[in-house]
Amino acid sequence: MFSLYRASVPSMIKSLGNLKVILTKAEQHCATKGTKPEEMIQFRLIDDMRPLDYQVYSCCNTAKFLASRVGGAEDVFFADDEKTFAELQGRVDRTVDILKALPPDCMDGKEEAEIFMEKAGFKFTGVRYVTEYVVPNFHFHLASAYCILRHLGVPIGAFDYLDTQKDLFVKAEEPKA
């Protein structure tokens, strides 16, 4: 059975864990190559695109606003001022804690509820907010962070983005003829 929670929260928790692994590899890459971490954190793929730190902020903000707007959690303020890998990792941890505190039934019955984004003045139904905004927006910023780091030579690949816990791709046995 479809649930807004199952369509979003577990995969976001997993993806935030993957983001932590990616950020750790980025920090290690800086140490190995002699790159200044602050330069990597402030890097943009193109002038009108936001830097790496913003991509992390946006992943976390998208997740925590899901928790408050649909899951009923307290709206926790993040200042968007983390400037080191350790601070970005801490922000990801705080976001995961918010998501893990949500009970699986917290979004039940909210599929047609009106969800309002105050700053932008947009409104959605619960199902459209989760499936057409939250999940795609979260992955847009996660992919942007990944692409920034790949561009800078950080040795990461698809499995770092998808499955650092190594629980998604399970080898199947060959069917017996």
Secondary structure, DSSP 8 states (H G I E B T S, - for coil): ---TTTTTHHHHHHHHHHHHHHHHHHHHHHHHHT--HHHHHT--SSTTS--HHHHHHHHHHHHHHHHHHTT--------S---SHHHHHHHHHHHHHHHHTS-TTTTTT-TTSEEEETTTTEEEEHHHIIIIIIHHHHHHHHHHHHHHHHHTT----HHHHH-TTS-S---------
